[in-house]
Amino acid sequence: MTSPKLIAATHESGYKIHVVFADGVEGTIDLESELWGEVFEPLREAERFREFRLDMELNTIVWPTGADFAPEFLHERALSKAEVARP
């Protein structure tokens, strides 16, 4: 199985990032509860969190600290948000 292709990621507010995937899945995900452990703890500083960028080679969002999330994780979170929003 191939990873879902992340094509856009923008900061919304706080620890929320809006992600868009090539398969049409998109949503705003709150990553605050995921920022624990040695790699993610520095991102609890809001300014550091906003330093993410979309890495097309890795197909995910990355931070200068070396932190990143698997694209499958981001896709699943966005998909679950989209399912909740459906009537």
Gaussian input, Z-matrix of N, CA and C with variables (Angstrom, degrees):
# hf/3-21g

backbone

0 1
 N
 C     1     B1
 C     2     B2     1     A1
 N     3     B3     2     A2     1     D1
 C     4     B4     3     A3     2     D2
 C     5     B5     4     A4     3     D3
 N     6     B6     5     A5     4     D4
 C     7     B7     6     A6     5     D5
 C     8     B8     7     A7     6     D6
 N     9     B9     8     A8     7     D7
 C    10    B10     9     A9     8     D8
 C    11    B11    10    A10     9     D9
 N    12    B12    11    A11    10    D10
 C    13    B13    12    A12    11    D11
 C    14    B14    13    A13    12    D12
 N    15    B15    14    A14    13    D13
 C    16    B16    15    A15    14    D14
 C    17    B17    16    A16    15    D15
 N    18    B18    17    A17    16    D16
 C    19    B19    18    A18    17    D17
 C    20    B20    19    A19    18    D18
 N    21    B21    20    A20    19    D19
 C    22    B22    21    A21    20    D20
 C    23    B23    22    A22    21    D21
 N    24    B24    23    A23    22    D22
 C    25    B25    24    A24    23    D23
 C    26    B26    25    A25    24    D24
 N    27    B27    26    A26    25    D25
 C    28    B28    27    A27    26    D26
 C    29    B29    28    A28    27    D27
 N    30    B30    29    A29    28    D28
 C    31    B31    30    A30    29    D29
 C    32    B32    31    A31    30    D30
 N    33    B33    32    A32    31    D31
 C    34    B34    33    A33    32    D32
 C    35    B35    34    A34    33    D33
 N    36    B36    35    A35    34    D34
 C    37    B37    36    A36    35    D35
 C    38    B38    37    A37    36    D36
 N    39    B39    38    A38    37    D37
 C    40    B40    39    A39    38    D38
 C    41    B41    40    A40    39    D39
 N    42    B42    41    A41    40    D40
 C    43    B43    42    A42    41    D41
 C    44    B44    43    A43    42    D42
 N    45    B45    44    A44    43    D43
 C    46    B46    45    A45    44    D44
 C    47    B47    46    A46    45    D45
 N    48    B48    47    A47    46    D46
 C    49    B49    48    A48    47    D47
 C    50    B50    49    A49    48    D48
 N    51    B51    50    A50    49    D49
 C    52    B52    51    A51    50    D50
 C    53    B53    52    A52    51    D51
 N    54    B54    53    A53    52    D52
 C    55    B55    54    A54    53    D53
 C    56    B56    55    A55    54    D54
 N    57    B57    56    A56    55    D55
 C    58    B58    57    A57    56    D56
 C    59    B59    58    A58    57    D57
 N    60    B60    59    A59    58    D58
 C    61    B61    60    A60    59    D59
 C    62    B62    61    A61    60    D60
 N    63    B63    62    A62    61    D61
 C    64    B64    63    A63    62    D62
 C    65    B65    64    A64    63    D63
 N    66    B66    65    A65    64    D64
 C    67    B67    66    A66    65    D65
 C    68    B68    67    A67    66    D66
 N    69    B69    68    A68    67    D67
 C    70    B70    69    A69    68    D68
 C    71    B71    70    A70    69    D69
 N    72    B72    71    A71    70    D70
 C    73    B73    72    A72    71    D71
 C    74    B74    73    A73    72    D72
 N    75    B75    74    A74    73    D73
 C    76    B76    75    A75    74    D74
 C    77    B77    76    A76    75    D75
 N    78    B78    77    A77    76    D76
 C    79    B79    78    A78    77    D77
 C    80    B80    79    A79    78    D78
 N    81    B81    80    A80    79    D79
 C    82    B82    81    A81    80    D80
 C    83    B83    82    A82    81    D81
 N    84    B84    83    A83    82    D82
 C    85    B85    84    A84    83    D83
 C    86    B86    85    A85    84    D84
 N    87    B87    86    A86    85    D85
 C    88    B88    87    A87    86    D86
 C    89    B89    88    A88    87    D87
 N    90    B90    89    A89    88    D88
 C    91    B91    90    A90    89    D89
 C    92    B92    91    A91    90    D90
 N    93    B93    92    A92    91    D91
 C    94    B94    93    A93    92    D92
 C    95    B95    94    A94    93    D93
 N    96    B96    95    A95    94    D94
 C    97    B97    96    A96    95    D95
 C    98    B98    97    A97    96    D96
 N    99    B99    98    A98    97    D97
 C   100   B100    99    A99    98    D98
 C   101   B101   100   A100    99    D99
 N   102   B102   101   A101   100   D100
 C   103   B103   102   A102   101   D101
 C   104   B104   103   A103   102   D102
 N   105   B105   104   A104   103   D103
 C   106   B106   105   A105   104   D104
 C   107   B107   106   A106   105   D105
 N   108   B108   107   A107   106   D106
 C   109   B109   108   A108   107   D107
 C   110   B110   109   A109   108   D108
 N   111   B111   110   A110   109   D109
 C   112   B112   111   A111   110   D110
 C   113   B113   112   A112   111   D111
 N   114   B114   113   A113   112   D112
 C   115   B115   114   A114   113   D113
 C   116   B116   115   A115   114   D114
 N   117   B117   116   A116   115   D115
 C   118   B118   117   A117   116   D116
 C   119   B119   118   A118   117   D117
 N   120   B120   119   A119   118   D118
 C   121   B121   120   A120   119   D119
 C   122   B122   121   A121   120   D120
 N   123   B123   122   A122   121   D121
 C   124   B124   123   A123   122   D122
 C   125   B125   124   A124   123   D123
 N   126   B126   125   A125   124   D124
 C   127   B127   126   A126   125   D125
 C   128   B128   127   A127   126   D126
 N   129   B129   128   A128   127   D127
 C   130   B130   129   A129   128   D128
 C   131   B131   130   A130   129   D129
 N   132   B132   131   A131   130   D130
 C   133   B133   132   A132   131   D131
 C   134   B134   133   A133   132   D132
 N   135   B135   134   A134   133   D133
 C   136   B136   135   A135   134   D134
 C   137   B137   136   A136   135   D135
 N   138   B138   137   A137   136   D136
 C   139   B139   138   A138   137   D137
 C   140   B140   139   A139   138   D138
 N   141   B141   140   A140   139   D139
 C   142   B142   141   A141   140   D140
 C   143   B143   142   A142   141   D141
 N   144   B144   143   A143   142   D142
 C   145   B145   144   A144   143   D143
 C   146   B146   145   A145   144   D144
 N   147   B147   146   A146   145   D145
 C   148   B148   147   A147   146   D146
 C   149   B149   148   A148   147   D147
 N   150   B150   149   A149   148   D148
 C   151   B151   150   A150   149   D149
 C   152   B152   151   A151   150   D150
 N   153   B153   152   A152   151   D151
 C   154   B154   153   A153   152   D152
 C   155   B155   154   A154   153   D153
 N   156   B156   155   A155   154   D154
 C   157   B157   156   A156   155   D155
 C   158   B158   157   A157   156   D156
 N   159   B159   158   A158   157   D157
 C   160   B160   159   A159   158   D158
 C   161   B161   160   A160   159   D159
 N   162   B162   161   A161   160   D160
 C   163   B163   162   A162   161   D161
 C   164   B164   163   A163   162   D162
 N   165   B165   164   A164   163   D163
 C   166   B166   165   A165   164   D164
 C   167   B167   166   A166   165   D165
 N   168   B168   167   A167   166   D166
 C   169   B169   168   A168   167   D167
 C   170   B170   169   A169   168   D168
 N   171   B171   170   A170   169   D169
 C   172   B172   171   A171   170   D170
 C   173   B173   172   A172   171   D171
 N   174   B174   173   A173   172   D172
 C   175   B175   174   A174   173   D173
 C   176   B176   175   A175   174   D174
 N   177   B177   176   A176   175   D175
 C   178   B178   177   A177   176   D176
 C   179   B179   178   A178   177   D177
 N   180   B180   179   A179   178   D178
 C   181   B181   180   A180   179   D179
 C   182   B182   181   A181   180   D180
 N   183   B183   182   A182   181   D181
 C   184   B184   183   A183   182   D182
 C   185   B185   184   A184   183   D183
 N   186   B186   185   A185   184   D184
 C   187   B187   186   A186   185   D185
 C   188   B188   187   A187   186   D186
 N   189   B189   188   A188   187   D187
 C   190   B190   189   A189   188   D188
 C   191   B191   190   A190   189   D189
 N   192   B192   191   A191   190   D190
 C   193   B193   192   A192   191   D191
 C   194   B194   193   A193   192   D192
 N   195   B195   194   A194   193   D193
 C   196   B196   195   A195   194   D194
 C   197   B197   196   A196   195   D195
 N   198   B198   197   A197   196   D196
 C   199   B199   198   A198   197   D197
 C   200   B200   199   A199   198   D198
 N   201   B201   200   A200   199   D199
 C   202   B202   201   A201   200   D200
 C   203   B203   202   A202   201   D201
 N   204   B204   203   A203   202   D202
 C   205   B205   204   A204   203   D203
 C   206   B206   205   A205   204   D204
 N   207   B207   206   A206   205   D205
 C   208   B208   207   A207   206   D206
 C   209   B209   208   A208   207   D207
 N   210   B210   209   A209   208   D208
 C   211   B211   210   A210   209   D209
 C   212   B212   211   A211   210   D210
 N   213   B213   212   A212   211   D211
 C   214   B214   213   A213   212   D212
 C   215   B215   214   A214   213   D213
 N   216   B216   215   A215   214   D214
 C   217   B217   216   A216   215   D215
 C   218   B218   217   A217   216   D216
 N   219   B219   218   A218   217   D217
 C   220   B220   219   A219   218   D218
 C   221   B221   220   A220   219   D219
 N   222   B222   221   A221   220   D220
 C   223   B223   222   A222   221   D221
 C   224   B224   223   A223   222   D222
 N   225   B225   224   A224   223   D223
 C   226   B226   225   A225   224   D224
 C   227   B227   226   A226   225   D225
 N   228   B228   227   A227   226   D226
 C   229   B229   228   A228   227   D227
 C   230   B230   229   A229   228   D228
 N   231   B231   230   A230   229   D229
 C   232   B232   231   A231   230   D230
 C   233   B233   232   A232   231   D231
 N   234   B234   233   A233   232   D232
 C   235   B235   234   A234   233   D233
 C   236   B236   235   A235   234   D234
 N   237   B237   236   A236   235   D235
 C   238   B238   237   A237   236   D236
 C   239   B239   238   A238   237   D237
 N   240   B240   239   A239   238   D238
 C   241   B241   240   A240   239   D239
 C   242   B242   241   A241   240   D240
 N   243   B243   242   A242   241   D241
 C   244   B244   243   A243   242   D242
 C   245   B245   244   A244   243   D243
 N   246   B246   245   A245   244   D244
 C   247   B247   246   A246   245   D245
 C   248   B248   247   A247   246   D246
 N   249   B249   248   A248   247   D247
 C   250   B250   249   A249   248   D248
 C   251   B251   250   A250   249   D249
 N   252   B252   251   A251   250   D250
 C   253   B253   252   A252   251   D251
 C   254   B254   253   A253   252   D252
 N   255   B255   254   A254   253   D253
 C   256   B256   255   A255   254   D254
 C   257   B257   256   A256   255   D255
 N   258   B258   257   A257   256   D256
 C   259   B259   258   A258   257   D257
 C   260   B260   259   A259   258   D258

   B1=1.4596
   B2=1.5274
   B3=1.3209
   B4=1.4548
   B5=1.5240
   B6=1.3060
   B7=1.4585
   B8=1.5146
   B9=1.3281
   B10=1.4648
   B11=1.5287
   B12=1.3199
   B13=1.4644
   B14=1.5225
   B15=1.3231
   B16=1.4565
   B17=1.5229
   B18=1.3360
   B19=1.4651
   B20=1.5254
   B21=1.3371
   B22=1.4609
   B23=1.5229
   B24=1.3206
   B25=1.4653
   B26=1.5255
   B27=1.3276
   B28=1.4580
   B29=1.5219
   B30=1.3134
   B31=1.4587
   B32=1.5191
   B33=1.3120
   B34=1.4661
   B35=1.5248
   B36=1.3241
   B37=1.4672
   B38=1.5162
   B39=1.3201
   B40=1.4574
   B41=1.5151
   B42=1.3360
   B43=1.4616
   B44=1.5266
   B45=1.3060
   B46=1.4594
   B47=1.5258
   B48=1.3311
   B49=1.4599
   B50=1.5213
   B51=1.3144
   B52=1.4644
   B53=1.5226
   B54=1.3305
   B55=1.4614
   B56=1.5226
   B57=1.3262
   B58=1.4605
   B59=1.5277
   B60=1.3323
   B61=1.4569
   B62=1.5134
   B63=1.3168
   B64=1.4635
   B65=1.5208
   B66=1.3378
   B67=1.4676
   B68=1.5278
   B69=1.3416
   B70=1.4611
   B71=1.5141
   B72=1.3213
   B73=1.4627
   B74=1.5228
   B75=1.3265
   B76=1.4616
   B77=1.5063
   B78=1.3110
   B79=1.4480
   B80=1.5109
   B81=1.3099
   B82=1.4533
   B83=1.5140
   B84=1.3142
   B85=1.4606
   B86=1.5192
   B87=1.3127
   B88=1.4589
   B89=1.5176
   B90=1.3214
   B91=1.4590
   B92=1.5255
   B93=1.3161
   B94=1.4660
   B95=1.5290
   B96=1.3128
   B97=1.4676
   B98=1.5284
   B99=1.3258
   B100=1.4615
   B101=1.5229
   B102=1.3269
   B103=1.4654
   B104=1.5212
   B105=1.3161
   B106=1.4608
   B107=1.5246
   B108=1.2999
   B109=1.4647
   B110=1.5132
   B111=1.2987
   B112=1.4628
   B113=1.5288
   B114=1.3019
   B115=1.4663
   B116=1.5244
   B117=1.3241
   B118=1.4634
   B119=1.5316
   B120=1.3145
   B121=1.4732
   B122=1.5354
   B123=1.3418
   B124=1.4748
   B125=1.5250
   B126=1.3130
   B127=1.4665
   B128=1.5203
   B129=1.3186
   B130=1.4629
   B131=1.5286
   B132=1.3402
   B133=1.4635
   B134=1.5263
   B135=1.3197
   B136=1.4666
   B137=1.5265
   B138=1.3165
   B139=1.4601
   B140=1.5307
   B141=1.3132
   B142=1.4739
   B143=1.5219
   B144=1.3283
   B145=1.4638
   B146=1.5248
   B147=1.3218
   B148=1.4669
   B149=1.5273
   B150=1.3190
   B151=1.4669
   B152=1.5265
   B153=1.3320
   B154=1.4610
   B155=1.5251
   B156=1.3187
   B157=1.4569
   B158=1.5236
   B159=1.3057
   B160=1.4528
   B161=1.5244
   B162=1.3186
   B163=1.4578
   B164=1.5283
   B165=1.3279
   B166=1.4607
   B167=1.5275
   B168=1.3147
   B169=1.4663
   B170=1.5270
   B171=1.3276
   B172=1.4658
   B173=1.5222
   B174=1.3340
   B175=1.4611
   B176=1.5284
   B177=1.3280
   B178=1.4539
   B179=1.5231
   B180=1.3313
   B181=1.4572
   B182=1.5263
   B183=1.3286
   B184=1.4554
   B185=1.5251
   B186=1.3126
   B187=1.4550
   B188=1.5285
   B189=1.3341
   B190=1.4665
   B191=1.5358
   B192=1.3146
   B193=1.4673
   B194=1.5284
   B195=1.3455
   B196=1.4531
   B197=1.5169
   B198=1.3109
   B199=1.4691
   B200=1.5190
   B201=1.3200
   B202=1.4616
   B203=1.5244
   B204=1.3099
   B205=1.4612
   B206=1.5257
   B207=1.3037
   B208=1.4669
   B209=1.5246
   B210=1.3332
   B211=1.4557
   B212=1.5337
   B213=1.3277
   B214=1.4668
   B215=1.5272
   B216=1.3260
   B217=1.4697
   B218=1.5232
   B219=1.3330
   B220=1.4655
   B221=1.5232
   B222=1.3222
   B223=1.4582
   B224=1.5245
   B225=1.3114
   B226=1.4735
   B227=1.5213
   B228=1.3197
   B229=1.4721
   B230=1.5258
   B231=1.3274
   B232=1.4686
   B233=1.5187
   B234=1.3152
   B235=1.4591
   B236=1.5231
   B237=1.3128
   B238=1.4674
   B239=1.5245
   B240=1.3254
   B241=1.4656
   B242=1.5161
   B243=1.3306
   B244=1.4682
   B245=1.5366
   B246=1.3256
   B247=1.4550
   B248=1.5335
   B249=1.3155
   B250=1.4632
   B251=1.5179
   B252=1.3404
   B253=1.4689
   B254=1.5231
   B255=1.3197
   B256=1.4754
   B257=1.5186
   B258=1.3540
   B259=1.4745
   B260=1.5107
   A1=109.04
   A2=116.28
   A3=120.26
   A4=109.89
   A5=114.53
   A6=120.23
   A7=110.26
   A8=117.11
   A9=119.34
   A10=109.31
   A11=117.35
   A12=121.48
   A13=110.73
   A14=115.29
   A15=122.43
   A16=108.20
   A17=117.07
   A18=119.59
   A19=113.98
   A20=117.78
   A21=120.06
   A22=109.99
   A23=114.69
   A24=121.02
   A25=107.95
   A26=115.80
   A27=120.82
   A28=109.94
   A29=115.22
   A30=120.73
   A31=108.97
   A32=117.10
   A33=121.78
   A34=109.95
   A35=116.36
   A36=122.11
   A37=107.66
   A38=116.43
   A39=119.78
   A40=111.24
   A41=115.61
   A42=121.63
   A43=111.02
   A44=115.81
   A45=121.45
   A46=110.90
   A47=114.19
   A48=122.21
   A49=108.10
   A50=115.64
   A51=120.79
   A52=107.00
   A53=116.48
   A54=121.71
   A55=109.96
   A56=115.65
   A57=122.37
   A58=107.43
   A59=115.35
   A60=121.70
   A61=110.49
   A62=116.27
   A63=122.32
   A64=112.94
   A65=117.83
   A66=120.24
   A67=113.17
   A68=116.68
   A69=121.12
   A70=114.50
   A71=117.45
   A72=120.26
   A73=108.30
   A74=115.24
   A75=120.05
   A76=109.09
   A77=115.32
   A78=119.67
   A79=111.14
   A80=114.93
   A81=121.41
   A82=107.64
   A83=115.61
   A84=120.41
   A85=109.70
   A86=115.52
   A87=122.89
   A88=107.65
   A89=116.52
   A90=121.39
   A91=113.76
   A92=117.27
   A93=119.86
   A94=112.62
   A95=117.99
   A96=120.45
   A97=112.64
   A98=117.67
   A99=121.83
   A100=112.92
   A101=117.42
   A102=121.23
   A103=111.51
   A104=115.64
   A105=121.50
   A106=107.78
   A107=115.27
   A108=120.19
   A109=111.04
   A110=115.35
   A111=123.03
   A112=113.87
   A113=118.12
   A114=121.07
   A115=112.38
   A116=117.27
   A117=120.77
   A118=114.38
   A119=118.04
   A120=121.65
   A121=112.92
   A122=120.18
   A123=119.65
   A124=113.29
   A125=117.62
   A126=120.86
   A127=112.61
   A128=117.60
   A129=120.85
   A130=110.42
   A131=116.41
   A132=120.46
   A133=106.31
   A134=116.64
   A135=121.78
   A136=112.31
   A137=117.35
   A138=120.50
   A139=111.09
   A140=116.95
   A141=120.86
   A142=110.69
   A143=117.07
   A144=120.53
   A145=110.68
   A146=116.76
   A147=121.40
   A148=113.45
   A149=118.55
   A150=122.23
   A151=113.51
   A152=118.34
   A153=119.83
   A154=110.91
   A155=114.76
   A156=121.29
   A157=107.74
   A158=115.68
   A159=121.69
   A160=107.53
   A161=116.30
   A162=122.18
   A163=107.34
   A164=116.85
   A165=121.32
   A166=111.97
   A167=117.50
   A168=120.34
   A169=111.10
   A170=116.69
   A171=120.60
   A172=112.05
   A173=116.46
   A174=122.32
   A175=112.36
   A176=115.88
   A177=119.91
   A178=109.78
   A179=115.68
   A180=120.25
   A181=108.03
   A182=115.02
   A183=121.53
   A184=109.17
   A185=115.41
   A186=122.63
   A187=109.37
   A188=117.45
   A189=120.37
   A190=112.58
   A191=117.70
   A192=121.39
   A193=112.24
   A194=117.07
   A195=121.31
   A196=112.94
   A197=117.28
   A198=121.28
   A199=110.54
   A200=115.85
   A201=122.10
   A202=108.56
   A203=115.63
   A204=122.02
   A205=108.09
   A206=116.29
   A207=120.44
   A208=109.00
   A209=117.92
   A210=119.81
   A211=111.98
   A212=117.15
   A213=120.59
   A214=111.14
   A215=116.29
   A216=121.59
   A217=110.21
   A218=116.69
   A219=120.90
   A220=110.94
   A221=117.25
   A222=122.53
   A223=110.20
   A224=116.71
   A225=120.89
   A226=110.80
   A227=116.95
   A228=120.13
   A229=110.61
   A230=117.78
   A231=121.33
   A232=110.35
   A233=116.78
   A234=121.55
   A235=110.80
   A236=117.47
   A237=120.10
   A238=111.01
   A239=118.05
   A240=121.33
   A241=110.16
   A242=117.16
   A243=121.84
   A244=109.61
   A245=117.38
   A246=120.80
   A247=111.35
   A248=116.50
   A249=121.39
   A250=110.28
   A251=116.81
   A252=121.55
   A253=112.91
   A254=118.14
   A255=120.07
   A256=111.10
   A257=116.32
   A258=119.30
   A259=112.03
   D1=136.37
   D2=179.23
   D3=-91.11
   D4=154.08
   D5=178.42
   D6=-70.39
   D7=145.09
   D8=174.17
   D9=-63.49
   D10=139.56
   D11=-176.58
   D12=-86.79
   D13=114.59
   D14=176.85
   D15=-81.62
   D16=123.20
   D17=-176.85
   D18=-111.90
   D19=-14.42
   D20=178.38
   D21=-158.58
   D22=148.64
   D23=176.24
   D24=-152.20
   D25=125.82
   D26=-179.84
   D27=-133.05
   D28=145.48
   D29=177.93
   D30=-74.58
   D31=132.47
   D32=177.84
   D33=-98.18
   D34=-64.18
   D35=178.58
   D36=-169.69
   D37=157.39
   D38=178.47
   D39=49.96
   D40=-119.76
   D41=-179.98
   D42=-109.36
   D43=27.95
   D44=-178.07
   D45=-102.67
   D46=133.65
   D47=178.56
   D48=-128.00
   D49=132.46
   D50=175.54
   D51=-91.29
   D52=122.92
   D53=-179.19
   D54=-115.03
   D55=146.76
   D56=178.39
   D57=-130.84
   D58=129.79
   D59=179.57
   D60=-110.75
   D61=154.96
   D62=-177.74
   D63=-61.74
   D64=-24.70
   D65=-179.36
   D66=-83.48
   D67=6.37
   D68=177.66
   D69=95.76
   D70=-10.44
   D71=177.25
   D72=-73.34
   D73=131.85
   D74=175.15
   D75=-152.55
   D76=157.03
   D77=178.64
   D78=175.89
   D79=164.06
   D80=176.32
   D81=-96.91
   D82=122.86
   D83=-178.24
   D84=-115.19
   D85=140.85
   D86=178.73
   D87=-98.57
   D88=116.32
   D89=-176.26
   D90=-99.39
   D91=6.14
   D92=-175.70
   D93=-54.69
   D94=-43.56
   D95=-177.27
   D96=-71.54
   D97=-10.33
   D98=-179.62
   D99=-94.74
   D100=-4.57
   D101=-174.12
   D102=-90.30
   D103=69.64
   D104=177.62
   D105=-135.33
   D106=160.48
   D107=-177.93
   D108=91.79
   D109=165.24
   D110=-173.48
   D111=-55.65
   D112=-41.72
   D113=-176.66
   D114=-75.27
   D115=-37.58
   D116=-173.66
   D117=-94.28
   D118=-20.41
   D119=-176.61
   D120=-53.84
   D121=-42.21
   D122=179.02
   D123=-60.13
   D124=-23.28
   D125=-178.31
   D126=-76.74
   D127=-4.66
   D128=175.29
   D129=-66.95
   D130=-19.49
   D131=172.41
   D132=-77.31
   D133=119.26
   D134=-173.56
   D135=-53.82
   D136=-40.72
   D137=-179.02
   D138=-63.78
   D139=-41.36
   D140=177.84
   D141=-66.87
   D142=-38.55
   D143=-179.86
   D144=-59.65
   D145=-40.86
   D146=-177.78
   D147=-70.22
   D148=-5.44
   D149=-178.91
   D150=-80.90
   D151=6.25
   D152=-177.88
   D153=-66.96
   D154=160.45
   D155=173.91
   D156=-145.02
   D157=158.94
   D158=176.53
   D159=-85.11
   D160=121.02
   D161=177.77
   D162=-101.38
   D163=106.56
   D164=-176.21
   D165=-67.82
   D166=-30.68
   D167=179.22
   D168=-69.73
   D169=-42.51
   D170=178.36
   D171=-84.79
   D172=-14.87
   D173=178.24
   D174=64.67
   D175=40.39
   D176=178.60
   D177=-160.00
   D178=-179.36
   D179=174.46
   D180=-92.11
   D181=142.26
   D182=-178.33
   D183=-134.88
   D184=157.57
   D185=176.70
   D186=-120.12
   D187=155.37
   D188=178.11
   D189=-59.55
   D190=-20.12
   D191=179.52
   D192=-73.81
   D193=-10.75
   D194=-176.93
   D195=99.78
   D196=-4.99
   D197=179.49
   D198=-74.72
   D199=147.48
   D200=172.28
   D201=-160.29
   D202=165.04
   D203=175.99
   D204=-119.13
   D205=143.85
   D206=177.53
   D207=-62.83
   D208=139.78
   D209=179.73
   D210=-60.88
   D211=-31.31
   D212=178.25
   D213=-63.77
   D214=-38.67
   D215=177.56
   D216=-63.86
   D217=-47.76
   D218=-179.70
   D219=-63.27
   D220=-40.65
   D221=179.30
   D222=-62.67
   D223=-46.15
   D224=-179.70
   D225=-62.54
   D226=-42.06
   D227=178.88
   D228=-64.93
   D229=-42.88
   D230=179.00
   D231=-65.93
   D232=-39.92
   D233=179.56
   D234=-64.19
   D235=-41.94
   D236=179.78
   D237=-66.81
   D238=-33.57
   D239=176.08
   D240=-67.86
   D241=-39.90
   D242=-179.32
   D243=-65.68
   D244=-38.21
   D245=-179.42
   D246=-67.94
   D247=-36.19
   D248=177.93
   D249=-66.59
   D250=-36.72
   D251=-176.66
   D252=-75.12
   D253=-17.77
   D254=179.62
   D255=-70.26
   D256=141.98
   D257=179.31
   D258=-72.02

